[in-house]
Each structure stands twice: as structure tokens, then as C-alpha cells.
Amino acid sequence: MEKKLPSLYYNWISLIGSAIALVSFSIIAFLYVLDLTSAGASSYFGIITYMILPIGVLLGLLLIPIGMLIERRQRQQDVASLFPVQFTVNLTDPRHRNAIIGFLIVTAIFLIGTAVGSYQAYHYTETVEFCGEVCHTIMEPEYVAYKQSPHARVTCAECHVGEGANWYVKSKLSGAYQVYAAAANVYPRPIPTPVENLRPARETCEQCHWPDKFYGSRQKEIHRYMADEENTRYTYNMLIDIGGKKYESGRHSGIHWHIDNKVEYIARDSARQDIPWVQVTYQDGTTETYESMYDPAADSLVEEAETRVMDCIDCHNRPTHIYRTPVDLVDNALYTGDISPQLPYIKQQAVYALRAKYTDKDSALVKIENQIREFYRQNYPAVDDTLRAELNQAVSALRTMYTNNFFPYMKVRWDTHPNNVGHSKDKGCYRCHNGYMTTAEGQNITHECNSCHVIMEQGTPGNMEVTNNIKQGLEFQHPMDIGGAWQSMSCTDCHDGGGAVF
């Protein structure tokens, strides 16, 4: 049989390389067509199609010239050969001509395939499935929280990368170490936050959230339940002074006053919770510097530490990956009816069950159910007869809450990731608005409740205190009688989101 390609090609290495390249390319072509015609493919589908198999094609193509070079060297060293083997190209030789035509065709197909594959690989690495499911054990907390967040329809890349090649390259270079950390099992548990070198919020968040829009005030109802036998409901109805741009003056008001004025700060810790130094630059160019009167920043810290310019993420630091507190989870379930308030002490017992630390998720779900059922078996045995359906529903709801918010393997739960919006569970606003950040002249950063919100209603059902004064509002009343202690303390001195009461 006449050989149609140069004789050097006919060696085991080159033939194996051709087979690898051909098989890999055929599978890629099949999977690509399948990808175009099907929906809901596995998260590993894209990795195999656009990342792993192309390596097989490239490896196979490289083996072809490698095999030919090895074959040529062996022939040159063959003492039985009377004539040296030389590398020549003779277009009048049909074998050489076929080899060149074949090379050009394969090269063209390879380049086109590389372009299509690179484009598909680029888009695949931008998908939510790639970010959340490929490294599913590591990223499970973030992915699960993301799917039930207000930004569940926003892709990971839109916030973490944004538009443009510059930040895409930066993110992939950063991801290179993350791949190594995952492969070598040297990644931290939990994944530390805040994310370092995150793209500025003005280039991501503000693509959807227009900072010049007028917001005004937003009504917010907060329903809390006491840890008593009746699970007594206590409601706050308040107006949150979000503020926004006042078109008459062109300035921002309310909480979004921070948009108009440049706020810089220094944090002692990597989580940015301990802030001893703040500097504000107003629109007219004047500045004021505030320091903690009880624990001021050392001169060396002010001189050497990073000064961060406050942006959206400094307050809205958990806009998507939200791990809700046991208190919030149970209060919300009581209000929506997922847990019946008819079950005596269910608020107390449910929070106790959720806040405990467990070694793994499977044992946690078993222990949570056993703890709830054992409490009623010992203290309210009639519940199993009169409220059996409600008890079963409560157990089911608690298991779902734990599954979606607690991740023992990664050591992730609400108290590992502070939420800076508000101040009732974490320091949040109180990092700066704590009453003891002062200038050299004695001027404090405001600590007044009404500077951000006013209470319009508060109390228990049938005993609500109400006002129509949207400027002054009501004076806050603590549901439990603690005297005036709340006026000299921060909420977080007692509340951490895991106590039996809110």
C-alpha cells in the first residue's frame, strides 16, 4: 500500500498523537453540538468540553512532530543506513504535498476550534455554575447563600469582575492561586472576608444602583418574638432615612450623605470592624479628623496603615452571601407561619438548637430534631397529640434553615461573617457612630437614633404605641424592662443574633 505521507510520520509516537488529537477533537465537536442543543448541563460539562479536552488535542498534535524528530534521529544513528537522512520538502513528491496540505487543513481547523473554544471557555468561567459548583465543597456556603439572596439573578462575575479585560485578567491571576489552594487543600476555613482588591463599587454596584436617584425614606416593619411561653410578638414600624439626592441643592441627605462627602478610615483588623480613626472631607474641601476617645489609634498606625476610602461595600458588605442569624431565621419563620407560635417556648428552643456548634451537617440535622422533640416530650407531652402537625412543620423548617445558613465543614455561620448594615447584631454603623469618635475640638460623630431612622409604631399586638410625627418619632422602648441601660450601651453588648431573645 502506497504511503501518502512522509515516511517519518509512520512511527508509533506520531500515530498515537494523531489518534489522541482526532478522538479529542471529535468528542469536543460532539459535546459542543450537545451544548448548543441542550439545557441544564452539568457544571462539569463546560470544564470537560472547553478546558480538559482541548489539552488532549494540543498534546496529540505535539506528539506528531516529536515522533517524527525521534524517528529521524534513530535513522541517522542507524549504522546500517548508507545514506544520511535529511529533512527536505519536495512539492513534486505527492507524500510531501499531502503532508503540507494536511498540515494546513489541520492548522486551520485547530485555529478555528481554538478561537471558538477560547470564547466558550471565557464565557464558561464567567458563569455562576463555574464559580459556585465546580469547587462545590469550598464555595458551597457562598453558592447556597447566593441562590436565596436579593442578587440571585446577578452573575458572580458582574460583581467580582465587572467589564473590561483588565479586571478579567486580574481575577484569573488571583484565581490561579485559589486553584492551587483547592488542589493542595490549603485553603482557609472559613474563606476570609472582606475580599481583598475587590473592584471599586462605583464600577460594579453603581451599574445597577444609580446613586443620584432620589430615595427618601423607606418604611420597615420588624417583627420580633420574645423567648417566653407564648412567643409574644413585638413589632417596630419605622422609617429608614435612606436619603438620596436633593435636586434643589444637588446634595445627598440621609444615610446616603456618605456619597457626597469623602469618608476615609483606618481599621485595626482585617475584617474592618475595629475603626479607631476617621477623616471626612466635605464638598467645600474642609476636613475633620475623628479618633476614638477611649482607644485612639497609635501614631504609627495612622502613618503606616492603609487608609481606605469608604464606599458601598463598607456598609453593604453582605449584599449577596448572607448567613442569617438564628434569631432572624426563627422570627421570620414565626411571622410567616413556617413555625407556629402556638408551640410553647418554640422561639427559645429553636434558637438554642440552631446556634449550637455541630461537627457536620448530617449530625446537626439529627440533633436539632431530637433536641426540639425531646424538649416537648419532657415538658409538654400533650403537644405530640394536639400540635403534632405544627411540631413536624417546625422541625422541617429548622432543618431547612440550618441547611441554607450553616456549613460546619467550612466553619461558616452568621457569627463568622459580620453584617455591617444596621447595628442590632453586629457593630455595623456603630463602628463609627458609637458616640466616642471625636475631633480635637470635641465634636462627635453623631450617635442619635433619629439621624438614620424614626419609630412610628412599637409594641405588642393590642398594645401598640403610635405617632404621626415623622420628624421626631417615638422614643425607643426595649421589649424587656432594662431601665435606661440601652441609652448608654450598644445593642451588640447584649445581642449577637444567637441569643434566645432578639
FENWOPE-V63824 format. One record per helix or strand of 3 or more residues. SS is the DSSP state (helix for helix, strand for strand). FROM is the first residue (numbers start at 1). LEN is the number of residues. Records with the same first field share a line. If there is no record, write none. Layout:
# FENWOPE-V63824
SS=FROM-LEN, FROM-LEN
This chain:
# FENWOPE-V63824
helix=7-3, 12-26, 43-35, 94-31, 128-6, 136-12, 156-5, 165-20, 201-3, 205-3, 254-7, 299-6, 312-4, 326-11, 346-10, 361-19, 383-4, 388-18, 408-3, 414-3, 428-4, 449-3, 485-4, 491-3
strand=214-12, 233-14, 251-3, 262-6, 275-7, 287-6, 453-8, 463-4
